[in-house]
Amino acid sequence: MRIGLSCDIHQFAQNRKLVLAGVEIEYEKGLLGHSDADVLTHAIAEAILGALSLGDLGSFFPDSDPKYKDISSLILLAEVYRMMDEQGYQIGNIDSLIMMEEPKLAKYKKKKKKNIADVLHCNLNQVCIKAT
């Protein structure tokens, strides 16, 4: 068993979509980044990479590479899952926390959870997404 821990922070920006766990959130701003800037998916992917002692997302998906421009972070997470699977590991449990003052995220909770569980080939009861 291996345990990973990570966090990710992006600033809000105009003319960007706000995407969390692959779900587009209704809001007037999005998160700034080279990919879709999905901080939740990035943090989960980096926690997995950390648990595998492989480094960080930037090592595998550099922001200097145009093929990752605006890419869905769920695609990146799927590649991280492939790396984990190759090493013979599987998800035990994911406990995540999104910290932001706004917008409210409750109505998106089930879809976010399903997207993460689907990409990581685990059950919904193995994924917890909290917001504060």
Secondary structure, 3 states (H helix, E strand, C coil): CCCCCCCCCCCEECCCCEEECCEEECCCCEECCCCCCCHHHHHHHHHHHHHCCCCCHHHHCCCCCHHHCCCCHHHHHHHHHHHHHHCCCCCCCEEEEECCCCCCCHHHHHHHHHHHHHHCCCCHHHEEEEEC
